[in-house]
């Protein structure tokens, strides 16, 4: 299922969401310009669990603390499809979440979701020397936040099954619930070394978004917010 749009219009211009999309696209174009040096660049600025758990940089070395890669990895992508899928989900669900959080808190939460997602992936595979990259964890957090805030919204999705194509509207809680269920299933039954997809980053990001939003909604009702 490929989401196309939702039925909740933005109340204000989502400039942070668009800024994040632009930054990710520009950095991907820069990656393409690196040619044969791309793998070295990814090894430097992608997040390598072994480096984080040992607090030790491994070759190729960088001139910044290895923990910075928890952040830098969130803005790199391994393929055009990887980039498009992440930015599509961010475009569809990000504007309404930005509406609710407010621009700057939204940016803070986006980064927080991404960091929590990376930490869970590291906990699952602490000895991995393979860098993981992508905005998937942060975007999953936005989806988790949307899941809690707008469960009755409708999402227009393209369903593809072999030669069968159909566009339908389905409730957001069903679409997002099905998505996170797939991540959990694949995460449980796929060895970390057997896939190039960081399923546990998706899971960590999604539930970080859901739980932190739920917590903030309850605090907001009492007159205090994050």
C-alpha positions in Angstrom: 0.0 0.0 0.0 1.4 3.4 -1.0 -0.1 6.5 0.7 -1.0 9.4 -1.5 -2.6 11.9 0.8 -4.8 12.3 3.9 -8.0 14.2 4.3 -6.9 16.7 7.0 -5.8 20.1 5.6 -2.9 21.9 7.3 -3.9 24.9 9.5 -0.6 26.6 8.8 2.3 26.3 6.4 4.4 23.3 7.4 7.7 24.9 6.7 9.7 22.6 9.0 8.4 19.5 7.2 9.3 21.1 3.9 12.7 22.2 5.2 13.5 18.6 6.3 12.5 17.3 2.9 14.7 19.8 1.2 17.7 19.0 3.4 17.3 15.3 2.8 17.0 15.7 -1.0 20.0 18.1 -1.2 22.2 15.7 0.8 21.1 12.8 -1.4 22.2 14.8 -4.5 25.5 15.5 -2.7 25.8 11.7 -2.1 25.4 11.1 -5.8 28.1 13.5 -6.6 30.6 11.5 -4.6 30.9 8.6 -7.0 33.3 6.0 -5.8 33.8 7.8 -2.5 30.2 7.3 -1.5 30.8 4.1 0.5 33.6 5.9 2.5 31.3 8.8 3.2 28.5 6.5 4.4 31.0 4.6 6.6 32.1 7.9 8.1 28.7 9.5 8.7 26.4 6.5 8.9 25.6 5.2 12.4 27.7 2.1 13.2 26.5 0.3 16.4 30.0 -1.1 17.2 31.3 2.5 17.3 28.5 3.7 19.5 28.6 0.9 22.0 32.4 1.1 22.3 32.7 4.9 22.0 35.5 4.3 19.5 35.8 5.4 15.9 36.9 2.8 13.4 38.3 3.4 9.9 37.5 5.4 7.9 38.0 7.9 10.7 36.1 11.2 11.2 37.2 14.3 13.0 34.1 14.5 15.2 32.8 12.4 18.1 31.3 9.1 16.9 28.0 10.0 18.7 27.4 12.7 16.1 26.7 9.9 13.6 23.4 9.2 15.5 22.3 12.6 14.1 24.1 12.7 10.7 22.8 9.2 9.7 19.2 10.5 9.9 19.8 12.7 6.9 21.5 10.2 4.5 19.8 7.6 2.2 21.1 4.5 0.4 19.0 4.8 -2.7 16.5 7.0 -4.5 13.6 4.6 -3.5 14.7 4.8 0.1 14.7 8.6 -0.1 11.3 8.9 -1.9 9.5 6.5 0.4 10.7 8.3 3.6 9.9 11.8 2.2 6.5 10.7 0.9 5.5 9.5 4.4 7.0 12.7 5.9 5.1 14.9 3.4 1.7 13.2 4.1 1.8 12.9 7.8 4.3 15.6 8.9 2.2 18.7 8.2 -0.6 17.8 10.6 1.8 16.6 13.3 3.7 19.9 12.9 0.4 21.7 13.3 -0.2 20.1 16.7 3.3 20.3 18.1 4.2 23.7 16.7 7.1 24.3 14.4 10.1 24.2 16.7 8.9 21.6 19.1 8.1 19.5 16.1 11.7 19.8 14.9 12.9 18.9 18.3 10.6 15.9 18.5 11.5 14.7 15.0 15.2 14.6 16.0 14.3 13.0 19.3 12.3 10.2 17.6 15.2 9.6 15.2 17.7 9.3 18.1 15.4 6.9 20.1 15.0 4.8 16.9 18.7 4.6 16.4 19.3 3.6 20.0 16.8 0.7 19.8 18.5 -0.5 16.6 21.9 -0.4 18.3 20.6 -2.3 21.3 19.4 -5.1 19.0 22.7 -5.3 17.1 25.4 -3.8 19.3 28.3 -5.5 17.6 27.4 -4.6 14.0 30.0 -2.9 11.9 27.5 -2.1 9.2 26.4 1.6 9.1 22.7 2.2 9.0 21.3 5.4 7.5 18.0 7.0 6.7 15.2 9.2 8.1 13.0 6.1 8.6 13.2 6.1 12.4 12.4 9.8 12.7 9.6 9.6 10.1 8.2 6.5 11.9 8.0 8.7 15.0 6.0 11.2 13.1 3.7 8.4 12.0 3.3 7.2 15.6 2.4 10.7 16.7 -0.1 11.0 13.8 -1.5 7.6 14.8 -2.3 8.9 18.3 -3.5 12.4 17.3 -5.6 11.6 14.2 -6.7 7.9 14.3 -10.0 8.7 12.5 -8.4 10.6 9.7 -8.6 8.9 6.3 -5.6 8.1 4.1 -5.9 7.7 0.4 -3.7 4.7 -0.6 -2.8 3.0 -3.8 -3.1 -0.8 -3.4 -1.0 -2.9 -5.8 -1.4 -6.7 -5.9 0.3 -8.2 -8.9 -1.6 -6.6 -11.9 -4.4 -5.3 -9.6 -4.4 -1.6 -8.9 -6.9 0.3 -6.8 -7.1 3.6 -4.9 -9.1 3.7 -1.8 -9.6 5.7 1.4 -8.9 3.8 4.7 -8.8 5.0 8.3 -5.4 6.2 9.4 -5.3 3.8 12.4 -5.7 0.9 10.1 -3.1 2.0 7.6 -0.5 2.9 10.3 -1.5 0.0 12.5 -0.9 -2.4 9.6 2.4 -0.7 8.8 3.8 -1.0 12.3 2.5 -4.6 12.6 4.6 -5.5 9.5 7.7 -3.8 11.0 7.3 -5.9 14.2 6.8 -9.1 12.3 9.8 -8.6 10.0 11.8 -7.3 13.0 11.2 -10.5 15.0 11.6 -13.0 12.2 14.6 -11.3 10.4 18.1 -11.5 11.8 19.8 -8.1 12.0 22.5 -9.5 9.7 19.9 -10.9 7.3 18.4 -7.6 6.1 19.6 -4.1 5.1 16.4 -2.6 6.6 16.6 -1.4 10.2 13.2 -2.7 11.3 13.8 -2.0 15.0 14.6 1.6 14.2 11.2 1.8 12.7 9.6 0.2 15.7 11.5 2.4 18.2 10.7 5.6 16.3 7.0 4.7 15.9 6.4 3.9 19.6 8.5 6.9 20.7 6.2 9.1 18.6 3.1 7.5 19.9 4.1 7.4 23.6 5.7 10.8 23.8 2.7 12.4 22.1 0.3 10.6 24.4 2.3 11.7 27.4 2.3 15.3 26.1 -1.4 15.3 25.4 -2.1 14.3 29.0 0.3 16.9 30.3 -1.2 19.5 28.0 -4.7 18.8 29.5 -3.2 19.7 32.9 -1.7 22.9 31.6 1.9 21.8 31.2 3.6 20.5 28.1 7.0 19.3 27.0 
